[in-house]
Amino acid sequence: MTLVLVAAVLTVSLLSLGAGASGVSLVDTLAALSRGEALEPSESLVLFQIRLPRLVMGLLVGAALAVSGAVMQGLFRNPLADPGLVGVSAGAGLGAITAIVLGGALPPALAAVAGVHLVPLAAFVGGLTATLVLYAIASRHGRTSVATMLLGGIALAALTGAASGLLIYLADDSQLRTLTFWSMGSLAGASWPQLIAAGPLMMAALVAAPFLARGLNGLALGEAAAFHMGLPVERTKRMAVLTVAASIGAAVAISGGIGFVGLVVPHLLRLATGPDHRRLLPNAALLGAVLLVLADLISRTIVAPSELPIGIITAIAGGPVFIAILLRQRGVLDL
């Protein structure tokens, strides 16, 4: 399964680099390079400054969303759990909306220093703040209640949603257009500076996630059983929440709100390979990367030279799968 997914990653990566509205062909580019010919400035710009950072962002964001979904579902022992449940996505969204709407009120010197990093930094700070608040609510005497965390995340998402709605109400027309496109998710603004700012967080979370596999496997038997097996239950829960906060905060910061990847990918893999997180987490990273790059490829070619927000593509594909999961939970479907 892993080898198949690696091959799929390579395939969609080549397709993503070779397709676009500009007409620059990857085959022609590789042929020219093999002959020792220099690329045209326009070809070099499209390939290395537009398509390549967009591909890298799609791979990282897709992997981060899928792995975060797998971690959250293992933590809550529920295949319907999603990173949005703990308020991280909503907190990151509030931070980004605040920067978009109120960023113009910053002193010119501060705005010049922040530059293109203003929205990603604000989104990450918002996601991290939401996580810290939620952790404080759910923790008592050194122990973290998963049930309290779930309920607190729902309440926190409602509060941040209300604050975001107020800021959207105050936004002008140009800001509303930016907010609308950003809220539906997009990789259109991909750039190397953004990846340098947010990429290390996602990569660190992806590296740390497999070390949670043993603890998440134990939690599947219940917290009491995992504790008696000698597993570090509380440390596993803390690390799971921090891993999700880092990856989702960074992903939302640079790509906006992209739904269903973190919900659908782990469930599909459980059907194919089983619930063992030692296989599930790395395979989720690969399949998440494949699906998001493929969705991005569709979003920027289906209505070329314009492009659809990528969140629309993932919602169209993920919505029916989510309904199927719900029906399976009720025993209506045999999946």
C-alpha positions as protocol buffer text, in pm:
chain_id: "A"
residue {
  index: 1
  type: MET
  ca { x: 0 y: 0 z: 0 }
}
residue {
  index: 2
  type: THR
  ca { x: 278 y: 243 z: 92 }
}
residue {
  index: 3
  type: LEU
  ca { x: 463 y: 182 z: -236 }
}
residue {
  index: 4
  type: VAL
  ca { x: 143 y: 242 z: -431 }
}
residue {
  index: 5
  type: LEU
  ca { x: 89 y: 572 z: -249 }
}
residue {
  index: 6
  type: VAL
  ca { x: 450 y: 680 z: -309 }
}
residue {
  index: 7
  type: ALA
  ca { x: 402 y: 611 z: -681 }
}
residue {
  index: 8
  type: ALA
  ca { x: 77 y: 811 z: -671 }
}
residue {
  index: 9
  type: VAL
  ca { x: 258 y: 1105 z: -508 }
}
residue {
  index: 10
  type: LEU
  ca { x: 521 y: 1106 z: -784 }
}
residue {
  index: 11
  type: THR
  ca { x: 254 y: 1080 z: -1055 }
}
residue {
  index: 12
  type: VAL
  ca { x: 35 y: 1366 z: -933 }
}
residue {
  index: 13
  type: SER
  ca { x: 347 y: 1577 z: -870 }
}
residue {
  index: 14
  type: LEU
  ca { x: 455 y: 1543 z: -1232 }
}
residue {
  index: 15
  type: LEU
  ca { x: 101 y: 1618 z: -1350 }
}
residue {
  index: 16
  type: SER
  ca { x: 85 y: 1927 z: -1128 }
}
residue {
  index: 17
  type: LEU
  ca { x: 418 y: 2060 z: -1255 }
}
residue {
  index: 18
  type: GLY
  ca { x: 320 y: 2002 z: -1616 }
}
residue {
  index: 19
  type: ALA
  ca { x: -32 y: 2145 z: -1619 }
}
residue {
  index: 20
  type: GLY
  ca { x: -157 y: 2501 z: -1599 }
}
residue {
  index: 21
  type: ALA
  ca { x: -305 y: 2792 z: -1785 }
}
residue {
  index: 22
  type: SER
  ca { x: 34 y: 2930 z: -1896 }
}
residue {
  index: 23
  type: GLY
  ca { x: 94 y: 2657 z: -2153 }
}
residue {
  index: 24
  type: VAL
  ca { x: 441 y: 2572 z: -2019 }
}
residue {
  index: 25
  type: SER
  ca { x: 488 y: 2197 z: -2069 }
}
residue {
  index: 26
  type: LEU
  ca { x: 698 y: 1997 z: -1825 }
}
residue {
  index: 27
  type: VAL
  ca { x: 791 y: 1751 z: -2103 }
}
residue {
  index: 28
  type: ASP
  ca { x: 926 y: 2029 z: -2325 }
}
residue {
  index: 29
  type: THR
  ca { x: 1107 y: 2183 z: -2029 }
}
residue {
  index: 30
  type: LEU
  ca { x: 1276 y: 1856 z: -1932 }
}
residue {
  index: 31
  type: ALA
  ca { x: 1368 y: 1793 z: -2295 }
}
residue {
  index: 32
  type: ALA
  ca { x: 1530 y: 2136 z: -2321 }
}
residue {
  index: 33
  type: LEU
  ca { x: 1723 y: 2081 z: -1999 }
}
residue {
  index: 34
  type: SER
  ca { x: 1842 y: 1740 z: -2116 }
}
residue {
  index: 35
  type: ARG
  ca { x: 1984 y: 1905 z: -2430 }
}
residue {
  index: 36
  type: GLY
  ca { x: 2167 y: 2160 z: -2215 }
}
residue {
  index: 37
  type: GLU
  ca { x: 1951 y: 2447 z: -2336 }
}
residue {
  index: 38
  type: ALA
  ca { x: 1869 y: 2735 z: -2103 }
}
residue {
  index: 39
  type: LEU
  ca { x: 1505 y: 2790 z: -2017 }
}
residue {
  index: 40
  type: GLU
  ca { x: 1324 y: 3100 z: -2126 }
}
residue {
  index: 41
  type: PRO
  ca { x: 1280 y: 3347 z: -1837 }
}
residue {
  index: 42
  type: SER
  ca { x: 902 y: 3306 z: -1857 }
}
residue {
  index: 43
  type: GLU
  ca { x: 930 y: 2926 z: -1843 }
}
residue {
  index: 44
  type: SER
  ca { x: 1168 y: 2938 z: -1550 }
}
residue {
  index: 45
  type: LEU
  ca { x: 936 y: 3177 z: -1364 }
}
residue {
  index: 46
  type: VAL
  ca { x: 628 y: 2960 z: -1416 }
}
residue {
  index: 47
  type: LEU
  ca { x: 799 y: 2634 z: -1327 }
}
residue {
  index: 48
  type: PHE
  ca { x: 1017 y: 2731 z: -1031 }
}
residue {
  index: 49
  type: GLN
  ca { x: 837 y: 3031 z: -879 }
}
residue {
  index: 50
  type: ILE
  ca { x: 470 y: 2942 z: -936 }
}
residue {
  index: 51
  type: ARG
  ca { x: 413 y: 2572 z: -994 }
}
residue {
  index: 52
  type: LEU
  ca { x: 689 y: 2421 z: -778 }
}
residue {
  index: 53
  type: PRO
  ca { x: 608 y: 2613 z: -455 }
}
residue {
  index: 54
  type: ARG
  ca { x: 240 y: 2543 z: -516 }
}
residue {
  index: 55
  type: LEU
  ca { x: 315 y: 2172 z: -548 }
}
residue {
  index: 56
  type: VAL
  ca { x: 527 y: 2167 z: -232 }
}
residue {
  index: 57
  type: MET
  ca { x: 255 y: 2355 z: -43 }
}
residue {
  index: 58
  type: GLY
  ca { x: -10 y: 2111 z: -163 }
}
residue {
  index: 59
  type: LEU
  ca { x: 197 y: 1812 z: -55 }
}
residue {
  index: 60
  type: LEU
  ca { x: 268 y: 1956 z: 291 }
}
residue {
  index: 61
  type: VAL
  ca { x: -83 y: 2088 z: 358 }
}
residue {
  index: 62
  type: GLY
  ca { x: -251 y: 1767 z: 238 }
}
residue {
  index: 63
  type: ALA
  ca { x: -22 y: 1553 z: 451 }
}
residue {
  index: 64
  type: ALA
  ca { x: -68 y: 1779 z: 755 }
}
residue {
  index: 65
  type: LEU
  ca { x: -449 y: 1777 z: 728 }
}
residue {
  index: 66
  type: ALA
  ca { x: -471 y: 1401 z: 683 }
}
residue {
  index: 67
  type: VAL
  ca { x: -228 y: 1313 z: 963 }
}
residue {
  index: 68
  type: SER
  ca { x: -398 y: 1558 z: 1199 }
}
residue {
  index: 69
  type: GLY
  ca { x: -731 y: 1394 z: 1122 }
}
residue {
  index: 70
  type: ALA
  ca { x: -589 y: 1049 z: 1192 }
}
residue {
  index: 71
  type: VAL
  ca { x: -440 y: 1168 z: 1523 }
}
residue {
  index: 72
  type: MET
  ca { x: -765 y: 1333 z: 1633 }
}
residue {
  index: 73
  type: GLN
  ca { x: -972 y: 1028 z: 1542 }
}
residue {
  index: 74
  type: GLY
  ca { x: -734 y: 809 z: 1738 }
}
residue {
  index: 75
  type: LEU
  ca { x: -740 y: 1043 z: 2035 }
}
residue {
  index: 76
  type: PHE
  ca { x: -1121 y: 1065 z: 2047 }
}
residue {
  index: 77
  type: ARG
  ca { x: -1165 y: 701 z: 1937 }
}
residue {
  index: 78
  type: ASN
  ca { x: -1419 y: 819 z: 1681 }
}
residue {
  index: 79
  type: PRO
  ca { x: -1386 y: 802 z: 1299 }
}
residue {
  index: 80
  type: LEU
  ca { x: -1597 y: 1119 z: 1269 }
}
residue {
  index: 81
  type: ALA
  ca { x: -1353 y: 1333 z: 1469 }
}
residue {
  index: 82
  type: ASP
  ca { x: -1188 y: 1617 z: 1282 }
}
residue {
  index: 83
  type: PRO
  ca { x: -924 y: 1880 z: 1370 }
}
residue {
  index: 84
  type: GLY
  ca { x: -1195 y: 2143 z: 1345 }
}
residue {
  index: 85
  type: LEU
  ca { x: -1363 y: 1993 z: 1651 }
}
residue {
  index: 86
  type: VAL
  ca { x: -1097 y: 2124 z: 1889 }
}
residue {
  index: 87
  type: GLY
  ca { x: -1123 y: 2480 z: 1762 }
}
residue {
  index: 88
  type: VAL
  ca { x: -774 y: 2495 z: 1609 }
}
residue {
  index: 89
  type: SER
  ca { x: -900 y: 2565 z: 1257 }
}
residue {
  index: 90
  type: ALA
  ca { x: -1148 y: 2824 z: 1384 }
}
residue {
  index: 91
  type: GLY
  ca { x: -881 y: 2997 z: 1593 }
}
residue {
  index: 92
  type: ALA
  ca { x: -641 y: 3006 z: 1300 }
}
residue {
  index: 93
  type: GLY
  ca { x: -918 y: 3141 z: 1079 }
}
residue {
  index: 94
  type: LEU
  ca { x: -994 y: 3419 z: 1327 }
}
residue {
  index: 95
  type: GLY
  ca { x: -627 y: 3518 z: 1332 }
}
residue {
  index: 96
  type: ALA
  ca { x: -611 y: 3535 z: 954 }
}
residue {
  index: 97
  type: ILE
  ca { x: -939 y: 3730 z: 926 }
}
residue {
  index: 98
  type: THR
  ca { x: -814 y: 3977 z: 1188 }
}
residue {
  index: 99
  type: ALA
  ca { x: -496 y: 4037 z: 988 }
}
residue {
  index: 100
  type: ILE
  ca { x: -686 y: 4081 z: 661 }
}
residue {
  index: 101
  type: VAL
  ca { x: -947 y: 4322 z: 801 }
}
residue {
  index: 102
  type: LEU
  ca { x: -741 y: 4516 z: 1054 }
}
residue {
  index: 103
  type: GLY
  ca { x: -395 y: 4482 z: 901 }
}
residue {
  index: 104
  type: GLY
  ca { x: -430 y: 4819 z: 731 }
}
residue {
  index: 105
  type: ALA
  ca { x: -451 y: 4989 z: 1071 }
}
residue {
  index: 106
  type: LEU
  ca { x: -99 y: 4876 z: 1165 }
}
residue {
  index: 107
  type: PRO
  ca { x: 179 y: 5137 z: 1175 }
}
residue {
  index: 108
  type: PRO
  ca { x: 354 y: 5150 z: 835 }
}
residue {
  index: 109
  type: ALA
  ca { x: 686 y: 5039 z: 984 }
}
residue {
  index: 110
  type: LEU
  ca { x: 531 y: 4731 z: 1146 }
}
residue {
  index: 111
  type: ALA
  ca { x: 331 y: 4648 z: 833 }
}
residue {
  index: 112
  type: ALA
  ca { x: 648 y: 4670 z: 623 }
}
residue {
  index: 113
  type: VAL
  ca { x: 832 y: 4433 z: 858 }
}
residue {
  index: 114
  type: ALA
  ca { x: 545 y: 4179 z: 859 }
}
residue {
  index: 115
  type: GLY
  ca { x: 491 y: 4196 z: 484 }
}
residue {
  index: 116
  type: VAL
  ca { x: 352 y: 3880 z: 328 }
}
residue {
  index: 117
  type: HIS
  ca { x: 399 y: 3695 z: 657 }
}
residue {
  index: 118
  type: LEU
  ca { x: 129 y: 3895 z: 837 }
}
residue {
  index: 119
  type: VAL
  ca { x: -167 y: 3665 z: 758 }
}
residue {
  index: 120
  type: PRO
  ca { x: 22 y: 3335 z: 809 }
}
residue {
  index: 121
  type: LEU
  ca { x: 169 y: 3455 z: 1139 }
}
residue {
  index: 122
  type: ALA
  ca { x: -168 y: 3581 z: 1262 }
}
residue {
  index: 123
  type: ALA
  ca { x: -333 y: 3251 z: 1167 }
}
residue {
  index: 124
  type: PHE
  ca { x: -71 y: 3047 z: 1347 }
}
residue {
  index: 125
  type: VAL
  ca { x: -95 y: 3263 z: 1659 }
}
residue {
  index: 126
  type: GLY
  ca { x: -474 y: 3227 z: 1651 }
}
residue {
  index: 127
  type: GLY
  ca { x: -455 y: 2848 z: 1622 }
}
residue {
  index: 128
  type: LEU
  ca { x: -196 y: 2822 z: 1898 }
}
residue {
  index: 129
  type: THR
  ca { x: -395 y: 3051 z: 2128 }
}
residue {
  index: 130
  type: ALA
  ca { x: -711 y: 2845 z: 2075 }
}
residue {
  index: 131
  type: THR
  ca { x: -518 y: 2527 z: 2156 }
}
residue {
  index: 132
  type: LEU
  ca { x: -370 y: 2670 z: 2476 }
}
residue {
  index: 133
  type: VAL
  ca { x: -709 y: 2796 z: 2593 }
}
residue {
  index: 134
  type: LEU
  ca { x: -871 y: 2462 z: 2519 }
}
residue {
  index: 135
  type: TYR
  ca { x: -594 y: 2272 z: 2694 }
}
residue {
  index: 136
  type: ALA
  ca { x: -637 y: 2493 z: 3002 }
}
residue {
  index: 137
  type: ILE
  ca { x: -1012 y: 2424 z: 3003 }
}
residue {
  index: 138
  type: ALA
  ca { x: -975 y: 2047 z: 2962 }
}
residue {
  index: 139
  type: SER
  ca { x: -685 y: 1992 z: 3204 }
}
residue {
  index: 140
  type: ARG
  ca { x: -716 y: 1953 z: 3578 }
}
residue {
  index: 141
  type: HIS
  ca { x: -460 y: 1826 z: 3827 }
}
residue {
  index: 142
  type: GLY
  ca { x: -230 y: 1726 z: 3543 }
}
residue {
  index: 143
  type: ARG
  ca { x: -493 y: 1513 z: 3365 }
}
residue {
  index: 144
  type: THR
  ca { x: -672 y: 1599 z: 3041 }
}
residue {
  index: 145
  type: SER
  ca { x: -1037 y: 1508 z: 2984 }
}
residue {
  index: 146
  type: VAL
  ca { x: -1099 y: 1415 z: 2620 }
}
residue {
  index: 147
  type: ALA
  ca { x: -1475 y: 1467 z: 2661 }
}
residue {
  index: 148
  type: THR
  ca { x: -1423 y: 1815 z: 2808 }
}
residue {
  index: 149
  type: MET
  ca { x: -1179 y: 1893 z: 2529 }
}
residue {
  index: 150
  type: LEU
  ca { x: -1437 y: 1796 z: 2268 }
}
residue {
  index: 151
  type: LEU
  ca { x: -1716 y: 2005 z: 2424 }
}
residue {
  index: 152
  type: GLY
  ca { x: -1479 y: 2295 z: 2489 }
}
residue {
  index: 153
  type: GLY
  ca { x: -1361 y: 2281 z: 2128 }
}
residue {
  index: 154
  type: ILE
  ca { x: -1718 y: 2310 z: 2001 }
}
residue {
  index: 155
  type: ALA
  ca { x: -1783 y: 2609 z: 2228 }
}
residue {
  index: 156
  type: LEU
  ca { x: -1452 y: 2771 z: 2132 }
}
residue {
  index: 157
  type: ALA
  ca { x: -1527 y: 2724 z: 1761 }
}
residue {
  index: 158
  type: ALA
  ca { x: -1864 y: 2896 z: 1812 }
}
residue {
  index: 159
  type: LEU
  ca { x: -1703 y: 3193 z: 1990 }
}
residue {
  index: 160
  type: THR
  ca { x: -1429 y: 3238 z: 1733 }
}
residue {
  index: 161
  type: GLY
  ca { x: -1688 y: 3201 z: 1458 }
}
residue {
  index: 162
  type: ALA
  ca { x: -1890 y: 3485 z: 1610 }
}
residue {
  index: 163
  type: ALA
  ca { x: -1580 y: 3705 z: 1632 }
}
residue {
  index: 164
  type: SER
  ca { x: -1493 y: 3622 z: 1272 }
}
residue {
  index: 165
  type: GLY
  ca { x: -1846 y: 3711 z: 1165 }
}
residue {
  index: 166
  type: LEU
  ca { x: -1817 y: 4052 z: 1332 }
}
residue {
  index: 167
  type: LEU
  ca { x: -1490 y: 4124 z: 1153 }
}
residue {
  index: 168
  type: ILE
  ca { x: -1639 y: 4015 z: 820 }
}
residue {
  index: 169
  type: TYR
  ca { x: -1928 y: 4255 z: 884 }
}
residue {
  index: 170
  type: LEU
  ca { x: -1673 y: 4538 z: 924 }
}
residue {
  index: 171
  type: ALA
  ca { x: -1474 y: 4447 z: 611 }
}
residue {
  index: 172
  type: ASP
  ca { x: -1485 y: 4653 z: 292 }
}
residue {
  index: 173
  type: ASP
  ca { x: -1552 y: 4514 z: -56 }
}
residue {
  index: 174
  type: SER
  ca { x: -1193 y: 4427 z: -145 }
}
residue {
  index: 175
  type: GLN
  ca { x: -1138 y: 4262 z: 192 }
}
residue {
  index: 176
  type: LEU
  ca { x: -1461 y: 4065 z: 153 }
}
residue {
  index: 177
  type: ARG
  ca { x: -1339 y: 3924 z: -178 }
}
residue {
  index: 178
  type: THR
  ca { x: -1010 y: 3819 z: -19 }
}
residue {
  index: 179
  type: LEU
  ca { x: -1190 y: 3668 z: 279 }
}
residue {
  index: 180
  type: THR
  ca { x: -1435 y: 3477 z: 61 }
}
residue {
  index: 181
  type: PHE
  ca { x: -1161 y: 3320 z: -149 }
}
residue {
  index: 182
  type: TRP
  ca { x: -940 y: 3249 z: 153 }
}
residue {
  index: 183
  type: SER
  ca { x: -1221 y: 3095 z: 358 }
}
residue {
  index: 184
  type: MET
  ca { x: -1285 y: 2836 z: 86 }
}
residue {
  index: 185
  type: GLY
  ca { x: -920 y: 2742 z: 69 }
}
residue {
  index: 186
  type: SER
  ca { x: -666 y: 2797 z: -206 }
}
residue {
  index: 187
  type: LEU
  ca { x: -303 y: 2732 z: -293 }
}
residue {
  index: 188
  type: ALA
  ca { x: -298 y: 3022 z: -540 }
}
residue {
  index: 189
  type: GLY
  ca { x: -80 y: 3240 z: -318 }
}
residue {
  index: 190
  type: ALA
  ca { x: 192 y: 2977 z: -275 }
}
residue {
  index: 191
  type: SER
  ca { x: 540 y: 3122 z: -252 }
}
residue {
  index: 192
  type: TRP
  ca { x: 877 y: 3021 z: -115 }
}
residue {
  index: 193
  type: PRO
  ca { x: 865 y: 3283 z: 167 }
}
residue {
  index: 194
  type: GLN
  ca { x: 532 y: 3139 z: 286 }
}
residue {
  index: 195
  type: LEU
  ca { x: 673 y: 2787 z: 280 }
}
residue {
  index: 196
  type: ILE
  ca { x: 981 y: 2896 z: 470 }
}
residue {
  index: 197
  type: ALA
  ca { x: 756 y: 3050 z: 735 }
}
residue {
  index: 198
  type: ALA
  ca { x: 501 y: 2768 z: 776 }
}
residue {
  index: 199
  type: GLY
  ca { x: 668 y: 2461 z: 627 }
}
residue {
  index: 200
  type: PRO
  ca { x: 896 y: 2378 z: 923 }
}
residue {
  index: 201
  type: LEU
  ca { x: 597 y: 2356 z: 1160 }
}
residue {
  index: 202
  type: MET
  ca { x: 412 y: 2114 z: 935 }
}
residue {
  index: 203
  type: MET
  ca { x: 723 y: 1907 z: 875 }
}
residue {
  index: 204
  type: ALA
  ca { x: 799 y: 1890 z: 1247 }
}
residue {
  index: 205
  type: ALA
  ca { x: 443 y: 1773 z: 1317 }
}
residue {
  index: 206
  type: LEU
  ca { x: 464 y: 1511 z: 1041 }
}
residue {
  index: 207
  type: VAL
  ca { x: 790 y: 1379 z: 1185 }
}
residue {
  index: 208
  type: ALA
  ca { x: 651 y: 1372 z: 1541 }
}
residue {
  index: 209
  type: ALA
  ca { x: 318 y: 1205 z: 1456 }
}
residue {
  index: 210
  type: PRO
  ca { x: 451 y: 847 z: 1403 }
}
residue {
  index: 211
  type: PHE
  ca { x: 594 y: 852 z: 1756 }
}
residue {
  index: 212
  type: LEU
  ca { x: 234 y: 878 z: 1880 }
}
residue {
  index: 213
  type: ALA
  ca { x: 132 y: 555 z: 1705 }
}
residue {
  index: 214
  type: ARG
  ca { x: 191 y: 322 z: 2000 }
}
residue {
  index: 215
  type: GLY
  ca { x: 4 y: 548 z: 2241 }
}
residue {
  index: 216
  type: LEU
  ca { x: -289 y: 593 z: 2002 }
}
residue {
  index: 217
  type: ASN
  ca { x: -310 y: 217 z: 1952 }
}
residue {
  index: 218
  type: GLY
  ca { x: -331 y: 178 z: 2329 }
}
residue {
  index: 219
  type: LEU
  ca { x: -598 y: 448 z: 2361 }
}
residue {
  index: 220
  type: ALA
  ca { x: -815 y: 250 z: 2118 }
}
residue {
  index: 221
  type: LEU
  ca { x: -863 y: 3 z: 2405 }
}
residue {
  index: 222
  type: GLY
  ca { x: -966 y: 281 z: 2646 }
}
residue {
  index: 223
  type: GLU
  ca { x: -765 y: 509 z: 2871 }
}
residue {
  index: 224
  type: ALA
  ca { x: -777 y: 272 z: 3170 }
}
residue {
  index: 225
  type: ALA
  ca { x: -652 y: -23 z: 2964 }
}
residue {
  index: 226
  type: ALA
  ca { x: -377 y: 189 z: 2807 }
}
residue {
  index: 227
  type: PHE
  ca { x: -266 y: 310 z: 3151 }
}
residue {
  index: 228
  type: HIS
  ca { x: -245 y: -44 z: 3287 }
}
residue {
  index: 229
  type: MET
  ca { x: -42 y: -144 z: 2981 }
}
residue {
  index: 230
  type: GLY
  ca { x: 218 y: 109 z: 3093 }
}
residue {
  index: 231
  type: LEU
  ca { x: 153 y: 360 z: 2818 }
}
residue {
  index: 232
  type: PRO
  ca { x: 204 y: 735 z: 2892 }
}
residue {
  index: 233
  type: VAL
  ca { x: -162 y: 828 z: 2843 }
}
residue {
  index: 234
  type: GLU
  ca { x: -147 y: 1192 z: 2950 }
}
residue {
  index: 235
  type: ARG
  ca { x: 173 y: 1261 z: 2760 }
}
residue {
  index: 236
  type: THR
  ca { x: 24 y: 1101 z: 2449 }
}
residue {
  index: 237
  type: LYS
  ca { x: -284 y: 1324 z: 2473 }
}
residue {
  index: 238
  type: ARG
  ca { x: -75 y: 1638 z: 2523 }
}
residue {
  index: 239
  type: MET
  ca { x: 155 y: 1555 z: 2235 }
}
residue {
  index: 240
  type: ALA
  ca { x: -140 y: 1471 z: 2010 }
}
residue {
  index: 241
  type: VAL
  ca { x: -306 y: 1806 z: 2074 }
}
residue {
  index: 242
  type: LEU
  ca { x: 18 y: 2002 z: 2025 }
}
residue {
  index: 243
  type: THR
  ca { x: 97 y: 1813 z: 1705 }
}
residue {
  index: 244
  type: VAL
  ca { x: -246 y: 1890 z: 1563 }
}
residue {
  index: 245
  type: ALA
  ca { x: -219 y: 2255 z: 1671 }
}
residue {
  index: 246
  type: ALA
  ca { x: 113 y: 2303 z: 1496 }
}
residue {
  index: 247
  type: SER
  ca { x: 17 y: 2129 z: 1173 }
}
residue {
  index: 248
  type: ILE
  ca { x: -335 y: 2269 z: 1138 }
}
residue {
  index: 249
  type: GLY
  ca { x: -237 y: 2619 z: 1245 }
}
residue {
  index: 250
  type: ALA
  ca { x: 39 y: 2632 z: 985 }
}
residue {
  index: 251
  type: ALA
  ca { x: -176 y: 2468 z: 715 }
}
residue {
  index: 252
  type: VAL
  ca { x: -473 y: 2702 z: 763 }
}
residue {
  index: 253
  type: ALA
  ca { x: -234 y: 2997 z: 777 }
}
residue {
  index: 254
  type: ILE
  ca { x: -111 y: 2948 z: 422 }
}
residue {
  index: 255
  type: SER
  ca { x: -398 y: 2769 z: 248 }
}
residue {
  index: 256
  type: GLY
  ca { x: -718 y: 2883 z: 421 }
}
residue {
  index: 257
  type: GLY
  ca { x: -1004 y: 2657 z: 514 }
}
residue {
  index: 258
  type: ILE
  ca { x: -988 y: 2322 z: 332 }
}
residue {
  index: 259
  type: GLY
  ca { x: -1234 y: 2069 z: 465 }
}
residue {
  index: 260
  type: PHE
  ca { x: -1290 y: 1692 z: 456 }
}
residue {
  index: 261
  type: VAL
  ca { x: -928 y: 1587 z: 394 }
}
residue {
  index: 262
  type: GLY
  ca { x: -861 y: 1521 z: 761 }
}
residue {
  index: 263
  type: LEU
  ca { x: -1195 y: 1345 z: 799 }
}
residue {
  index: 264
  type: VAL
  ca { x: -1207 y: 1123 z: 491 }
}
residue {
  index: 265
  type: VAL
  ca { x: -846 y: 1012 z: 438 }
}
residue {
  index: 266
  type: PRO
  ca { x: -798 y: 825 z: 769 }
}
residue {
  index: 267
  type: HIS
  ca { x: -1133 y: 651 z: 733 }
}
residue {
  index: 268
  type: LEU
  ca { x: -1053 y: 529 z: 382 }
}
residue {
  index: 269
  type: LEU
  ca { x: -718 y: 398 z: 497 }
}
residue {
  index: 270
  type: ARG
  ca { x: -871 y: 213 z: 792 }
}
residue {
  index: 271
  type: LEU
  ca { x: -1094 y: 30 z: 546 }
}
residue {
  index: 272
  type: ALA
  ca { x: -792 y: -60 z: 332 }
}
residue {
  index: 273
  type: THR
  ca { x: -512 y: -129 z: 583 }
}
residue {
  index: 274
  type: GLY
  ca { x: -671 y: -156 z: 926 }
}
residue {
  index: 275
  type: PRO
  ca { x: -658 y: 67 z: 1236 }
}
residue {
  index: 276
  type: ASP
  ca { x: -290 y: 21 z: 1332 }
}
residue {
  index: 277
  type: HIS
  ca { x: -153 y: 375 z: 1359 }
}
residue {
  index: 278
  type: ARG
  ca { x: 199 y: 256 z: 1277 }
}
residue {
  index: 279
  type: ARG
  ca { x: 80 y: 209 z: 918 }
}
residue {
  index: 280
  type: LEU
  ca { x: -211 y: 453 z: 925 }
}
residue {
  index: 281
  type: LEU
  ca { x: -17 y: 772 z: 1003 }
}
residue {
  index: 282
  type: PRO
  ca { x: 252 y: 752 z: 729 }
}
residue {
  index: 283
  type: ASN
  ca { x: -2 y: 629 z: 474 }
}
residue {
  index: 284
  type: ALA
  ca { x: -237 y: 914 z: 571 }
}
residue {
  index: 285
  type: ALA
  ca { x: 40 y: 1164 z: 498 }
}
residue {
  index: 286
  type: LEU
  ca { x: 91 y: 1015 z: 151 }
}
residue {
  index: 287
  type: LEU
  ca { x: -278 y: 984 z: 61 }
}
residue {
  index: 288
  type: GLY
  ca { x: -358 y: 1331 z: 196 }
}
residue {
  index: 289
  type: ALA
  ca { x: -80 y: 1478 z: -18 }
}
residue {
  index: 290
  type: VAL
  ca { x: -206 y: 1293 z: -326 }
}
residue {
  index: 291
  type: LEU
  ca { x: -568 y: 1399 z: -283 }
}
residue {
  index: 292
  type: LEU
  ca { x: -493 y: 1766 z: -215 }
}
residue {
  index: 293
  type: VAL
  ca { x: -252 y: 1803 z: -507 }
}
residue {
  index: 294
  type: LEU
  ca { x: -506 y: 1630 z: -731 }
}
residue {
  index: 295
  type: ALA
  ca { x: -784 y: 1859 z: -605 }
}
residue {
  index: 296
  type: ASP
  ca { x: -562 y: 2161 z: -667 }
}
residue {
  index: 297
  type: LEU
  ca { x: -485 y: 2038 z: -1018 }
}
residue {
  index: 298
  type: ILE
  ca { x: -857 y: 2010 z: -1090 }
}
residue {
  index: 299
  type: SER
  ca { x: -933 y: 2350 z: -932 }
}
residue {
  index: 300
  type: ARG
  ca { x: -687 y: 2537 z: -1156 }
}
residue {
  index: 301
  type: THR
  ca { x: -755 y: 2355 z: -1483 }
}
residue {
  index: 302
  type: ILE
  ca { x: -1130 y: 2292 z: -1488 }
}
residue {
  index: 303
  type: VAL
  ca { x: -1213 y: 2661 z: -1548 }
}
residue {
  index: 304
  type: ALA
  ca { x: -873 y: 2779 z: -1679 }
}
residue {
  index: 305
  type: PRO
  ca { x: -744 y: 3048 z: -1696 }
}
residue {
  index: 306
  type: SER
  ca { x: -949 y: 3117 z: -1381 }
}
residue {
  index: 307
  type: GLU
  ca { x: -953 y: 2875 z: -1090 }
}
residue {
  index: 308
  type: LEU
  ca { x: -1199 y: 2746 z: -833 }
}
residue {
  index: 309
  type: PRO
  ca { x: -1124 y: 2759 z: -460 }
}
residue {
  index: 310
  type: ILE
  ca { x: -984 y: 2420 z: -368 }
}
residue {
  index: 311
  type: GLY
  ca { x: -1224 y: 2389 z: -74 }
}
residue {
  index: 312
  type: ILE
  ca { x: -1512 y: 2356 z: -323 }
}
residue {
  index: 313
  type: ILE
  ca { x: -1343 y: 2055 z: -487 }
}
residue {
  index: 314
  type: THR
  ca { x: -1269 y: 1881 z: -156 }
}
residue {
  index: 315
  type: ALA
  ca { x: -1624 y: 1948 z: -33 }
}
residue {
  index: 316
  type: ILE
  ca { x: -1781 y: 1805 z: -349 }
}
residue {
  index: 317
  type: ALA
  ca { x: -1565 y: 1494 z: -320 }
}
residue {
  index: 318
  type: GLY
  ca { x: -1568 y: 1461 z: 59 }
}
residue {
  index: 319
  type: GLY
  ca { x: -1932 y: 1539 z: 132 }
}
residue {
  index: 320
  type: PRO
  ca { x: -2075 y: 1215 z: -12 }
}
residue {
  index: 321
  type: VAL
  ca { x: -1802 y: 1013 z: 161 }
}
residue {
  index: 322
  type: PHE
  ca { x: -1889 y: 1180 z: 492 }
}
residue {
  index: 323
  type: ILE
  ca { x: -2256 y: 1092 z: 444 }
}
residue {
  index: 324
  type: ALA
  ca { x: -2156 y: 734 z: 365 }
}
residue {
  index: 325
  type: ILE
  ca { x: -1954 y: 721 z: 689 }
}
residue {
  index: 326
  type: LEU
  ca { x: -2256 y: 845 z: 884 }
}
residue {
  index: 327
  type: LEU
  ca { x: -2482 y: 583 z: 722 }
}
residue {
  index: 328
  type: ARG
  ca { x: -2226 y: 312 z: 796 }
}
residue {
  index: 329
  type: GLN
  ca { x: -2217 y: 423 z: 1160 }
}
residue {
  index: 330
  type: ARG
  ca { x: -2594 y: 370 z: 1172 }
}
residue {
  index: 331
  type: GLY
  ca { x: -2567 y: 33 z: 998 }
}
residue {
  index: 332
  type: VAL
  ca { x: -2745 y: 149 z: 683 }
}
residue {
  index: 333
  type: LEU
  ca { x: -2449 y: 83 z: 456 }
}
residue {
  index: 334
  type: ASP
  ca { x: -2205 y: -206 z: 467 }
}
residue {
  index: 335
  type: LEU
  ca { x: -1873 y: -37 z: 380 }
}
